[in-house]
Amino acid sequence: MSNVVDTLVDMGFPKERVELAVLKTGSKEVQTVMEWILSHEKDLDDLETSVEPDASVNNILSTDIIQSTSTGDDIISPVVKSIKCEDCGKIFNTTEEVQFHASKSGHENFMESTEEKKSLTDEERKEQLAKIEAKLKQRRLEREAREKEEALLKEKARIKSGKELLEAKKKYEELEMKKLVEQRKREKEEERLAKQRVREKIEADKLARKAKFSNTPVADPIVPAPISIPEKKTQNYTEVKLQIRLIDGKVLVQNFGIKEPLSAVRLFIEMNRNDEVPFKLMTTFPKKIFTIEDYDKPLESLGLAPAATIIVSKC
């Protein structure tokens, strides 16, 4: 029975209606149960729950089919083939149908009838099947539309998340580049001021030597006022940011602790390069090629803090 119920429920029939049809027909055939449902479609529109038998219905059904006359002669009464609702004129075959109709409509006046409720014709059955198929198709289309909409919403959420991640990464890279540019500007300004002090010192030495070896008194050299150089704030760096240029042109950026040895940088390069060529490490400004002894020294002592560029070149 459960297989029949499950099959018809999957086809779109209400479970309560299927269970009532199985109980009425006593059949385990899907086709038989479905035909009963279709033939009673007009009276079983929205079955919800079973109801207790109505007292008026039970009183009608308890009437004897064969009655005796007062003379004692047995007279066969007309054969009762159905039950008719006097309020609306509908005809029912079973007490279950009567109970359902009474609970749904509120009608209470029923009587036995010799009329026979006709089964659905082939055309009516085909029409009912067509309606069911249309309902099933409509439900399937609604489900597909709903699934499509949910998939579209998920895709939009994924795209939005990806854009936010890219924007965050871009902002981080821009901030790091801005810090690097500012640091380079400070270094160039300090270098310019250092060269200017050297030139001023050389000019002062020239004037002093000329005054020493000449008989003509020479006026005191005009020493330009010292240029105030902004003191570089001492910072306690804990990390060293290295920009590493590999042999194949690829650039790696990585932070290391200031106490980490140069060998840690070499190990990082070994793990991220794509060639097997022997290499050495060097800096360009000031130019310095690191030796084997330098690999055990911390990055801080090698003058690489807080940031520097390391070139990887072939040996």
Number of C-alpha atoms within 10 A of each C-alpha: 14 10 11 19 22 13 14 20 16 12 13 13 17 16 16 16 22 23 17 19 22 22 14 16 12 12 14 15 13 16 12 14 23 17 17 18 20 20 18 17 14 9 17 18 11 13 16 13 10 13 12 10 15 15 11 15 18 14 11 14 16 8 11 10 12 13 12 12 9 7 6 7 9 11 10 10 11 10 12 15 16 17 26 21 19 13 12 11 10 14 23 24 18 13 17 18 18 25 23 22 19 20 17 16 10 11 16 18 14 24 18 18 17 12 15 13 16 9 13 16 10 9 9 13 15 13 13 18 15 12 12 16 14 12 14 16 12 12 13 12 12 12 12 12 12 12 12 12 12 12 12 12 12 12 12 12 12 12 12 12 12 12 12 12 11 12 12 12 12 12 11 12 12 12 12 11 12 12 11 14 12 11 13 13 11 12 11 12 11 16 11 11 14 12 11 13 12 11 12 13 12 12 13 15 12 11 15 14 10 13 15 11 8 9 8 9 9 12 8 9 13 9 10 8 6 8 9 7 10 7 7 8 6 6 7 7 11 13 18 20 18 19 16 21 18 21 16 11 10 11 13 16 10 12 14 19 17 21 14 17 19 23 16 16 19 15 10 12 16 13 8 11 14 12 10 7 11 9 14 15 21 16 16 11 9 7 8 11 14 14 11 10 8 15 18 13 15 18 24 19 12 14 11 18 18 20 17 16 18 22 19 20 16 11 8
